[in-house]
């Protein structure tokens, strides 16, 4: 990984600096966020890390303009089905923005086609199978997130645990088919889906 000198960092302004800050936060979460927990990461810490990831993916994804009703409309992070995050997700997004849009958490018992979500975490649900959720949102500009720990799969982003660390894989092809462009910086942090990482 390239190391920036202080003078190079000083030359980064505005949007580039914000992007760098978010990238550094993601790198720290991927590589060191669970260091204090050792290899046996408690579930509460694991889901606190995942909660932070959910909105931090935002700056690394380009949504089509029609994904937002207005320049000031909310950036919706949705949780479908059972919520494994509790207050950790609300705490993570409090006061945060993505591209100037305030981040709002929405919890959905079930999902319909074209949900009002930018990021959709697909949890377990007695009311709706995760595969049905994925089918309903396919083709919509929604960053779907699934979780190996819950036995869900098929999301554009898929959380996995590798050597006791929260990691994620990215399906850039599905993202593109859904009208989303994933930053190469995020792809560099991803582990191969189905690999040992």
ROLUM-384049 format. One line per 2 residues: number of its first residue (from 1); their letters; for each residue x negated, z negated, y negated of C-alpha. Coordinates in steps of 0.25 Angstrom, whole numbers, plus 5000, padded with zeros to 4 digits. Each point is the difference from the previous one (the first is absolute). Layout:
NUM) a) X/Z/Y; ...
END
This chain:
1) xx) 5000/5000/5000; 4995/5003/4986
3) xx) 4996/4989/4991; 5004/5001/4985
5) xx) 4990/4995/4990; 5005/4992/4988
7) xx) 4998/5011/4991; 5008/5009/5009
9) xx) 5011/4990/5001; 5000/4999/4984
11) xx) 5003/5015/4999; 5012/4999/5009
13) xx) 5012/4999/4991; 5016/4999/5000
15) xx) 5006/5006/5012; 4987/5002/5008
17) xx) 4996/4985/4998; 5014/4996/5005
19) xx) 4999/5009/5012; 4986/4994/5003
21) xx) 5005/4986/4998; 5011/5002/5010
23) xx) 4991/5007/5010; 4990/4988/4999
25) xx) 5012/4991/5003; 5004/5008/5012
27) xx) 4986/5001/5005; 4999/4985/4999
29) xx) 5013/4998/5007; 4996/5009/5012
31) xx) 4985/4995/5002; 5001/4986/4995
33) xx) 5014/4995/4998; 5001/4993/5013
35) xx) 4985/4995/5001; 5004/4986/4998
37) xx) 5010/5001/5011; 4990/5004/5011
39) xx) 5004/5009/5011; 5013/4992/5003
41) xx) 5008/5003/4987; 5012/4992/4998
43) xx) 5013/5008/4999; 5003/4994/4985
45) xx) 4986/5005/4995; 5002/5013/5008
47) xx) 5013/5003/4993; 4995/4995/4987
49) xx) 4989/5011/5000; 5010/5011/5005
51) xx) 5010/4996/4988; 4989/5002/4991
53) xx) 4997/5014/5006; 5014/5005/4999
55) xx) 5000/5001/4985; 4985/5003/4999
57) xx) 5002/5013/5008; 5008/5005/4988
59) xx) 4988/5004/4990; 4995/5009/5012
61) xx) 5012/5008/5002; 5006/5011/4992
63) xx) 5015/5000/5000; 5008/5012/4995
65) xx) 5006/4998/4986; 5014/5000/5006
67) xx) 4996/4987/5007; 5002/4992/4987
69) xx) 5013/5001/4992; 4992/4997/4987
71) xx) 4986/4997/4995; 5004/4985/5000
73) xx) 5008/4999/5013; 4996/4990/5011
75) xx) 4990/5003/5011; 5008/4995/5012
77) xx) 4993/4993/5011; 5010/4999/5011
79) xx) 5000/4992/5013; 5010/5005/5011
81) xx) 5005/4991/5010; 4994/4986/5003
83) xx) 4990/4996/4989; 4987/4994/5005
85) xx) 4994/4998/4986; 5009/4989/4994
87) xx) 4996/4996/4986; 4986/5006/5002
89) xx) 5005/5014/4996; 5008/4995/4988
91) xx) 4988/4992/4995; 4991/5013/5002
93) xx) 5008/5009/4992; 5004/4990/4989
95) xx) 4996/5006/4986; 4993/5013/5007
97) xx) 5003/5014/4996; 4996/5014/5007
99) xx) 4998/5011/4990; 5008/4993/4990
101) xx) 5011/4997/5009; 5004/4985/5002
103) xx) 4999/4996/5015; 5013/4995/5006
105) xx) 5002/4995/5014; 5013/5004/5007
107) xx) 5004/4995/5014; 5009/5009/5008
109) xx) 5008/4996/5012; 5002/5015/5004
111) xx) 4994/5013/4994; 5008/5012/4997
113) xx) 4994/5014/4997; 4993/5001/4986
115) xx) 4998/4985/4998; 4997/4995/4986
117) xx) 4986/4997/5005; 4986/5005/4996
119) xx) 4993/4991/5011; 5009/4996/5012
121) xx) 4994/4990/5010; 5008/5002/5013
123) xx) 5002/4987/5007; 5008/4996/5013
125) xx) 5015/5000/4999; 5011/4997/5009
127) xx) 5009/5009/4992; 4991/5013/4999
129) xx) 4989/5005/5009; 4987/5003/4993
131) xx) 5000/5014/5006; 5013/5002/4993
133) xx) 4995/4996/4987; 4988/5009/5001
135) xx) 5009/5012/5003; 5010/4997/4988
137) xx) 4988/4999/4990; 4992/5012/5006
139) xx) 4999/5011/4989; 5003/4990/4988
141) xx) 4988/4996/4991; 4999/4986/5006
143) xx) 4987/4993/5004; 5004/4995/5014
145) xx) 4992/4988/5005; 5001/4995/5015
147) xx) 4993/4989/5007; 4993/4999/5013
149) xx) 5002/4985/5001; 5016/5003/4999
151) xx) 4999/5011/5010; 5004/5010/4990
153) xx) 4994/5013/4998; 5001/5014/4994
155) xx) 4998/4996/4985; 4991/5008/4991
157) xx) 4992/4987/4999; 4999/4992/5012
159) xx) 4994/4985/5000; 4991/4996/5011
161) xx) 4991/4989/5003; 4985/5003/5003
163) xx) 4991/4989/5004; 5009/4990/4993
165) xx) 5001/5008/4987; 5012/5007/4994
167) xx) 4998/5015/5000; 5008/5012/4999
169) xx) 5001/5014/5004; 5006/5011/4992
171) xx) 5007/5013/5005; 4997/5009/4988
173) xx) 5007/5012/5007; 5014/4992/5000
175) xx) 4998/4996/4986; 4998/5014/4995
177) xx) 5012/5005/5008; 5008/4988/4993
179) xx) 4995/5005/4986; 4989/4990/4998
181) xx) 4985/5002/4997; 4991/4989/5005
183) xx) 4987/4998/4992; 4987/5003/5008
185) xx) 4995/4986/4996; 5012/4993/5008
187) xx) 4997/5010/5012; 4985/4995/4999
189) xx) 5005/4986/5003; 5009/5003/5011
191) xx) 4997/4999/5015; 5003/5011/5010
193) xx) 5014/4998/5005; 4999/4996/5015
195) xx) 4985/4997/4999; 4992/4988/5001
197) x) 4997/5000/4985
END
